[in-house]
Amino acid sequence: MNPLLGLLQAYPFERLRTLFADVTPHPDYRPISLGIGEPRHATPPFIAQAFADALNRQPSGLASYPSTAGDPALRRACADWLQRRFGLQVDASSQVLPVNGSREALFALAQTVVDPGACGSVAGEKPWVVCPNPFYQIYEGAALLAGARPWFVAADPTRNFAQDWDAVPEAVWARTQLLYVCSPGNPAGAVMPLSEWKKLFTLSDRHGFVIASDECYSEIYFRDEPPLGGLQAASLLGRHDFRRLMAFTSLSKRSSVPGLRSGFVAGDAALIQAFLLYRTYHGSAMSPVVQAASIAAWGDEAHVVENRALYRARFERITPILSEVLDVALPDAAFYL
Ligand SMILES: Cc1ncc(COP(=O)(O)O)c(C=O)c1O
């Protein structure tokens, strides 16, 4: 067995299930699950229709192997969305790649970029993968299985749960190969401002690490201004080649289709090229049926506006009730209180 598997923790929801095993809920109340945070809104019918059409077409969308790079039409749809949402010009053929949900891609990127034996480290010392804390559990597992060590950066509750990047010792940055950032964040919903991006780009330039920008909540927001994206920040700072930066975007929350398993990555063409090579061997091509549904989803914004309104209405109902007993406030973005 791969000894690194022994370093993995039980997945949090497994741990939660164990903790709940002996709990009998009060019979007078309906329990509210505080487990996995997943979209509960109905699948937009036009996405399901695009899926069914691709399935039933002759020859069927299941009749041949898809390429790992994906249908150029899907890559174009992703690039067009980046243009509309963030004002970005990206090359659909070299700077965009479809992924089967951002989770597998966040994991796979660590396997692609981490060099466990290098980084100018003292012999036998593993490189660092820097992660926010609290954090999405995949970052830790990805770092450990890539042969690195996770270094956690605490969110600061006195600064709207911003990460305290200055608390990372220079010696850690010097041996960092990958940095995960999550904006809007899970679970605090904080959005990273341009000044923080600038700081991270400077550190990446100095130490050569890759930045993985997890943006799966970017479309669930409650302020007038949509959250700043990592590629958008790079572009605003004149980094039009997105060097050492990859953004992870997903349809799961935006379009309420977590079961579709569809997202894309975009950014540094050299990184995308290496990632494509890794994924070709790993076998992570997206089903053509899923690709067809995804093209439809990325091409429509009306359902996303509607989805945001549904979340806003839910926050408006629950926040006054919970605020009687908990310190809760509407987050910048994402669907967590
Ligand atoms: C912060 C964060 N990133 C990524 C994901 C993965 O989403 P998906 O694989 O559905 O794109 C999740 C899912 O809950 C998440 O909370």
PDBQT file of the ligand as one rigid body, heavy atoms in Angstrom, charges set to zero:
ROOT
HETATM    1  C1  LIG A 401     -14.564  25.251  -1.204  1.00  0.00    +0.000 C 
HETATM    2  C2  LIG A 401     -15.010  24.192  -2.119  1.00  0.00    +0.000 A 
HETATM    3  N1  LIG A 401     -14.294  23.953  -3.214  1.00  0.00    +0.000 NA
HETATM    4  C3  LIG A 401     -14.659  23.008  -4.094  1.00  0.00    +0.000 A 
HETATM    5  C4  LIG A 401     -15.787  22.236  -3.889  1.00  0.00    +0.000 A 
HETATM    6  C5  LIG A 401     -16.095  21.161  -4.882  1.00  0.00    +0.000 C 
HETATM    7  O1  LIG A 401     -17.196  21.392  -5.659  1.00  0.00    +0.000 OA
HETATM    8  P1  LIG A 401     -17.448  20.617  -6.996  1.00  0.00    +0.000 P 
HETATM    9  O2  LIG A 401     -16.521  19.441  -7.051  1.00  0.00    +0.000 OA
HETATM   10  O3  LIG A 401     -18.863  20.200  -6.951  1.00  0.00    +0.000 OA
HETATM   11  O4  LIG A 401     -17.147  21.578  -8.099  1.00  0.00    +0.000 OA
HETATM   12  C6  LIG A 401     -16.574  22.447  -2.759  1.00  0.00    +0.000 A 
HETATM   13  C7  LIG A 401     -17.769  21.636  -2.527  1.00  0.00    +0.000 C 
HETATM   14  O5  LIG A 401     -18.477  21.705  -1.577  1.00  0.00    +0.000 OA
HETATM   15  C8  LIG A 401     -16.177  23.461  -1.843  1.00  0.00    +0.000 A 
HETATM   16  O6  LIG A 401     -16.886  23.720  -0.747  1.00  0.00    +0.000 OA
ENDROOT
TORSDOF 0
